[in-house]
Amino acid sequence: MKRIEAVNDFVIKFANVNGTGSASANNMFAKAVFRMGLPVSPKNIFPSNIQGLPTWYEVRVSEKGYLGRRGGIDMMVGMNAQSMAKDIQEVDSGGYFFYDSSKPLDLRLIRNDIHFIGVPLKDLCQREFTDARQQQLFRNVIYVGALAALLDIEFDVLTGLVSDQFRGKEKLITPNVRALELGYYYASEHYACPLGIRLERRDAVGDQILIDGNTAAGLGAIYGGATVAAWYPITPSTSVVDGFDKYCKRLRIDPGSGNKNYAIVQAEDELAAIGMVIGASWNGARAFTATSGPGISLMSEFLGLAYFAEIPTVLIDVQRAGPSTGMPTRTQQSDILACAYASHGDTKHVLLFPSTPRECFEMTAQAFDLAETLQTPVIMLTDLDLGMNDTMSSPLIWDDKREYQRGKVFNEAQLEAMNGRFGRYLDIDGDGIPYRTYPGAHPSKGAFFTRGTSRDEYAVYTEDGEAYEKNMQRLLKKWDTAKQCVPAPELIKASKGSAIGVIHFGTSRDATLEAVDSLKAEGVAIDTLRLRGFPFNKTVDAFIEDHDTVFLVEQNRDAQMRTLLVNECLISPRQLIPILNYNGTPITAKQIREAILQVVRGDNIRSLRKQHPVKESV
């Protein structure tokens, strides 16, 4: 029988039961690979209940540094009887299925083209440990020890991780190391180790770190100057504010008095949360909230108020699968249109699309500058995949000389020197952005009320149609100004001129670039454009016009980014061929590669378009 053979380039997937303590063991495995100097990309696929349902943890090892999902499984660690039949079928031919052999494997599940590796985990646990909870938890640690022998993981790396995890709790170190030894020695004695897939130490990670996007965003809010966070807990965004809270306790404490220089409020719902953020921002604080799709729906009216009243507002949307409750612990890029046009009437919001934890850090900080410069809501759209999974990232760097961009704010002296009335909504500079003041800046000038209703340039209520129309046109002028402020797209040209282009954004980046690299090796040259912000600038229009065939990779059913590009760039939907993934797991390089090859070979361009019919724009 053939077997998959690869060094430092394989995919291993763990199939567990939620609530059995497998997460820490699987995380230990991923960190061990990283500590051996190898790029690693773990993806945690977990249910929304507390305990009992299947959960998976997929680990990509790639010495070349590919961090997206590849597609295909080389080894499955099958620890869940509920999903075992499906898990066995998922293994690629020639691959490996690891299981607990304390109970015989159902012969009906046997495949003749993969290798089965049985280790009696339960029996080993029961012989070594008497406590029932330890017996459950250490089954996971034992399989990590067995994998160390099977895949050639340096054992002292694992023991080092155990020592780090339980530093100060010495009583827990010894039994964990013993559990690792049980698995390691059993696998060494009963199987030819290492297997065809194995690890070799490299220095391929340099100074990179493992961090999740939500933590990076929370730290970015600190460095971006935020002092107020108001939010209502919702998966998968809660850990953004958790991270902010953790770093505030270290970095937002007055060194003299010990007083807190921040406020974190858990509101009664998402409406109250965004209302608090708008109020704090109007008052001069840098404030933000974090939520997911259902929260965006509830916040829409307030977002319209902030847009129309022109109040800086920062919102981090960690997207999940909808609609309604949908799959709250699965990933998607499904809030694009909801965020771009949140609220009723003619409303448009600035969007940011990070692809890495470092960009989560940088764009969160940038969002506060943009919100105050443009006096409008800024929404950063990340997703569960980036937000909650540890991802290899370049270090988070901050320039201490950087100054915050507070935008057009008149102080007391400027107001005092002003001739005539202060016009809150006057377009003095011709860029659509008026001047504002902080409440209380002057005893008379600068004090104003604003409402979610029409007003003139001096913030005086009016229902005059001409005044309303003039105000709405000025907001469009501001929108044009914003095109020069948001992060520019990232263009990667093929070595030779290419008639094929691929547009992608967010967490589709890594899988897209891997797919493009593999096609390049076969002589198919492809240019790529990564969207990093909305509104789109002329680079996007030019990229689409410069290529005969343009693919658009996104992770939702209805090709929402395609709709946004068609609407905003005034192009025909036939100019963009969608490559879509919306099953709740991150898109794979294999999916993207195969979709592109279908068209390149002339197989299926008509059927692709029929799958996603869109009326021509008028």
Secondary structure, DSSP 8 states (H G I E B T S, - for coil): -----EESEEEEEEEEETTSSHHHHHHHHHHHHHHTT--EEEEEE--SSSSSSEEEEEEEEETT---SB-SSEEEEEE--TTTHHHHHHHEEEEEEEEEETTS---GGG--TTSEEEEE-HHHHHHHH--SHHHHHHHHHHHHHHHHHHHHT--HHHHHHHHHHHTTT-HHHHHHHHHHHHHHHHHHHHHS-SS-SEE------STT-EEE-HHHHHHHHHHHTT--EEEE---TTTHHHHHHHHHHHHHHSB-TTT--B--EEEE-SSHHHHHHHHHHHHHTT--EEEEE-HHHHHHHHHHHHHHHHHT--EEEEEEE-B-STT-BTTS-----HHHHHT-SSSS---EEE---SHHHHHHHHHHHHHHHHHHTSEEEEEEEHHHHHS-EEE------TT------SEE-HHHHHT--S---TT--SSSSS---EE-TTSSSSTT-----SS-B-TTS-B---HHHHHHHHHHHHHHHHHHTTTS---EEE--SS--SEEEEEEGGGHHHHHHHHHHHHTTT--EEEEEE-EES--HHHHHHHHT-SEEEEEESSSS-HHHHHHHHHHT--GGG-EEEE--SSS--BHHHHHHHHHHHHTTSSHHHHHHHS------
